[in-house]
Amino acid sequence: MMGDLLVDLLQEKSSLLSKTKSEKWQAISDMPITNSEFSILERVYKNKPLISHVAKRLPFTRQATHKFIKQLEEKELVETKKANLRDKSIELTPLGERCYEKHLALKKELEKMIAEEIGEMNVKRLKEILKMEWGI
């Protein structure tokens, strides 16, 4: 068990959420999508951003982002199109939209489960704290 340091507690809960979310996704879908790939789908949903803009907003290297996008294209979840002479845009396919929406519903279900366990007010307060600027 980890200590009482905030960083450790946040990391432990984050890992638990990621693992639980992945397991639940695998139970309801035969489409294998990693958490990293879902990060891209989330930024592309209902948008057609440039790939370079997506890459800047992710905690991955540009090379890793391009690799994930290539994998999403192979799964027919996204399409890339030439936006101008040097940039490509990315958008979800209908299958990509359905998968993202199903994943969003799963995340809402997880949040509901957490609220049932720790209370709605604690979830609300936790969200407020996590949205604050932490000075780091």
C-alpha positions in Angstrom: 0.0 0.0 0.0 1.2 3.5 -0.8 1.6 6.3 1.8 -0.4 9.3 2.4 1.4 11.6 0.0 -1.0 13.3 -2.4 1.1 12.4 -5.4 1.0 8.8 -4.5 -2.7 8.7 -3.7 -3.5 10.5 -7.0 -1.3 8.1 -9.0 -2.8 5.0 -7.3 -6.4 6.1 -8.0 -5.5 7.1 -11.6 -4.0 3.7 -12.2 -7.0 2.0 -10.7 -9.4 4.0 -12.8 -7.4 3.3 -16.0 -7.3 -0.4 -15.3 -11.0 -0.6 -14.4 -12.0 1.5 -17.4 -10.0 -0.7 -19.7 -11.4 -3.9 -18.2 -15.0 -2.6 -18.5 -14.3 -1.5 -22.1 -13.0 -5.0 -23.0 -16.2 -6.5 -21.5 -18.6 -4.5 -23.6 -16.7 -4.1 -26.9 -14.7 -6.3 -29.2 -12.9 -3.3 -30.6 -9.5 -3.1 -28.8 -8.8 0.6 -28.0 -6.1 1.7 -25.6 -6.4 4.6 -23.1 -3.9 6.5 -25.2 -6.0 6.0 -28.3 -9.1 7.1 -26.4 -7.2 10.3 -25.5 -7.0 11.1 -29.2 -10.6 10.2 -29.9 -11.7 12.5 -27.1 -9.8 15.5 -28.6 -11.1 14.8 -32.1 -14.8 14.1 -31.2 -17.1 16.6 -32.9 -14.0 18.4 -34.3 -11.7 18.2 -37.3 -8.5 19.5 -35.8 -5.1 19.5 -37.4 -3.0 16.5 -36.3 -0.3 19.0 -35.1 -2.9 20.6 -32.8 -3.9 17.3 -31.3 -0.2 16.3 -30.8 0.5 19.5 -28.8 -2.3 18.8 -26.4 -1.3 15.2 -25.5 1.3 14.0 -23.0 2.9 11.9 -25.7 5.7 12.6 -28.2 4.7 13.6 -31.7 6.0 10.3 -32.9 3.9 8.4 -30.5 0.8 10.5 -31.4 1.3 9.7 -35.1 1.7 6.0 -34.2 -1.6 6.0 -32.3 -3.3 7.9 -35.1 -2.0 5.3 -37.6 -3.4 2.5 -35.4 -6.8 4.3 -35.1 -6.8 4.6 -38.9 -6.1 0.9 -39.3 -9.1 0.2 -37.0 -11.2 2.5 -39.1 -12.0 4.8 -36.2 -10.4 8.0 -37.7 -9.7 9.4 -41.1 -7.0 11.9 -41.9 -7.3 14.4 -44.7 -5.0 17.0 -46.3 -6.0 20.3 -44.7 -3.4 22.4 -46.6 0.0 22.1 -48.2 1.7 20.9 -45.0 -1.0 19.9 -42.5 -3.4 17.0 -42.2 -6.7 17.1 -40.2 -8.2 14.2 -38.4 -11.8 13.3 -37.8 -13.8 10.4 -36.4 -15.5 7.9 -38.7 -19.1 6.9 -37.8 -17.6 3.8 -36.1 -15.1 6.0 -34.2 -18.0 8.2 -33.0 -20.0 5.2 -31.8 -17.0 3.8 -29.9 -16.2 7.2 -28.3 -19.8 7.7 -27.2 -19.9 4.2 -25.8 -16.7 4.9 -23.9 -18.1 8.3 -22.6 -21.1 6.4 -21.3 -18.8 4.0 -19.5 -16.9 6.8 -17.9 -20.1 8.4 -16.7 -21.1 5.0 -15.3 -17.8 4.8 -13.4 -18.3 8.3 -12.0 -21.8 7.3 -10.8 -20.3 4.2 -9.1 -17.7 6.4 -7.4 -20.4 8.8 -6.3 -22.5 6.0 -4.8 -19.4 4.9 -2.8 -18.0 8.3 -1.6 -21.1 10.5 -2.0 -22.2 13.0 -4.6 -20.9 16.0 -2.7 -17.5 14.5 -2.3 -17.3 13.9 -6.1 -18.4 17.5 -6.7 -15.8 18.8 -4.3 -13.1 16.6 -5.7 -13.8 17.8 -9.2 -13.6 21.4 -8.0 -10.2 20.7 -6.4 -8.8 19.0 -9.4 -9.9 21.9 -11.7 -8.0 24.4 -9.5 -4.6 25.8 -10.6 -2.0 23.9 -8.4 1.0 26.1 -9.1 3.1 23.3 -10.6 
